[in-house]
Amino acid sequence: MKRFDLSLYLVLDEDMCRPRNMAETARAAVAGGASMVQLRGKRMGTAGLIRAGQELKAALAGSQAVLIVNDDPEAALALGAGLHVGQEDMPASEARARLGADAILGLSVETEAAARRVDPAVVDYVGIGPVFATSTKPGHMPPTGIAGLARLVALCPVPAVAIGGLRAEHVSAVLASGAQGLAVVSAICGTPSPETAAREIAALMTAWRAARMPPGVRRA
């Protein structure tokens, strides 16, 4: 059974992590509550992603955090990690065929047409956005806003994580949309303390969910 938690999904940006490296940033963020970590590095190449992924795996050892590689199935296979692909990357069906049935596979969704095409037999989760404009992904599609996020979440047959310009102050709106969590870059990578930043977002999520839990029900 695949186990993953989309609540706080850290997307690593090598430049934004400086003066720390990505492994140090990820270790601190996971200590603060990040549940998934995506390794993204378009300029690294497969060999570079594998080296960085090995450092990340060592940094995350002993935690429950799940490692995902962006758009490089060879690196994902070498690392035993999950994979995330975009609409302009390889088709999700091809990625699944290369990864096998047991690997976690995520897919970016930016439009209603893309949301309707999501196949739950192939894709495990979707990343929906950008919710707001963001400088961490130049040339992105027009922002969906919270209302657009909610529409896309409702159309997708698999769990969704929101991405794009999101920060701690957006937790309530994002969770109310039906998304299971937030994917963030600068909200953690670009902060003086990634652990503190992650802890703040995680605490807001816990509080939001606790406030909506039926009386007498305890969270496991």
ABEGO torsion letter per residue (X at the ends): XBBBBAABBBBBBAAAAOABBAAAAAAAAAAAGBABBBBBBAAAEAAAAAAAAAAAAAAABGBABBBBBBGBAAAAAAAGBBBBBBAABBBAAAAAAAAEAABBBBBBBABAAAAAABBAAABABBBBOBABBBAABBGBBBBAEAAAAAAAAAABABBBBBBGGBBAAAAAAAAAAGBABBBBBAAAAABABAAAAAAAAAAAAAAAAAAABBBGBBBX
